Amino acid sequence: MNRSPLSGAAIGVFCVGASEYLIAGLAPSIATGLRTTVAQASGLITVYAAVVAVAGPLLTLAVSRVERRSLLIGLLAAFGAANLLAAVSTGMTEMMVGRIVAAATHCPIVAMALVIASRHDDATRQGRAMARISVALNLATAVGVPLALAINTLTSWRMAFVLLALAAGVAVAHVVRCPPDQPATTARAEIRALLRPRVLVAIATTFLATIGGYATYTFIAPILTDETGFARDDLWLLLLLFGLGSLAGSVLGGRLADFHLDRGLRIGLVVLALTTLLFGLSLHSKVFTAILLFVLGAAFFLIVPALNARIVVGTADLAPTLATSVNVAAYNLSIMVASGVARLAVEGGIGLQGLVLLSALSPIAAIALTAVGTNRSAPVPAER
């Protein structure tokens, strides 16, 4: 396979990744432009995550028989149109429709990108293939979101959505040059692959392994200002450190997964648990907190290539797209649950430092779950 589909898929993943997070920074400007409240504008984040978690896998299953290249082009085009609708919206109704359509395409685009990446490399480099897509998502957060904020300052929040639509068009231009693919799956094959015990355990591991990290990140701003004493003006630099760490972690995590998939994941989970504990215990030192924030970003994304590769490898003989899509949904579900649990924990009196220390239990619990998945027998090839 040439690099065109992989390039197009990576650009598409960057687009949906940036689309998911940019509302957080643009909410005040959107609220002003659409004559609504900041709370209602911020609610678009929850709606987007909920649609990704629920509608994404269902859409993936519904279009399982569609030829892969045409499907990816159609999804990217729908995503672009949804962002154009958001850009020209005059009220919350149009904005909400645009966000729902964009969110519905999120899971299938990321899932297909992961499958394309896995087929681009041989079986011994699956971790590094997954890391390419993880890096695209990291860049969306580390670069895409700050860029959207800069665009909002220089022009308007509407231009950020226009540029997302244009970027989706660039992705389409890459994919359209590729030769057509034959439909590789059926709905029955996709469901059978998803229901394999090892695959279900792997998806549950993804949810459990990431919920603690997202819980900490939900309150990262008050943690750094209230607990450590950083000024609010320092937050952008500190979050950039986390973003740079996540890039390094994705690359290293790909190599770790290729070293040994299950063992590499367990090593990554141990590193994440220890780093989270150290981060929580060092919050009263600005120097150690800044250093560990970079390390925490690296540790959290160290496990992502292995979490994705376990799904692709476990379903490659049958039909990987639905299972991969559900795994992507598991990430978004963990964001939703982590946000709520973290808020309840902090309001219940555990404190911000206690929340970070409690978050270390998430990767520890996931380690036990990886042992269950490893002990399951390897999947037996089945007819499509």
Secondary structure, DSSP 8 states (H G I E B T S, - for coil): --HHHHHHHHHHHHHHHHHHHHHHHHHHHHHHHTTS-HHHHHHHHHHHHHHHHHHHHHHHHHTTTS-HHHHHHHHHHHHHHHHHHHHH-SSHHHHHHHHHHHHHHHHHHHHHHHHHHHHHS-GGGHHHHHHHHHHHHHHIIIIIHHHHHHHHHHS-HHHHHHHHHHHHHHHHHHHHTS--------HHHHHHHHT-HHHHHHHHHHHHHHHHHHHHHHTHHHIIIIIS---GGGHHHHHHHHHHHHHHHHHHHHHHHHH-HHHHHHHHHHHHHHHHHHHHHTTT-HHHHHHHHHHHHHHHHHSHHHHHHHHHHHHTTT--HHHHHHHHHHHHHHHHHHHHHHHHHHHTT--HHHHHHHHTHHHHHHHHHHHHHHHS--------
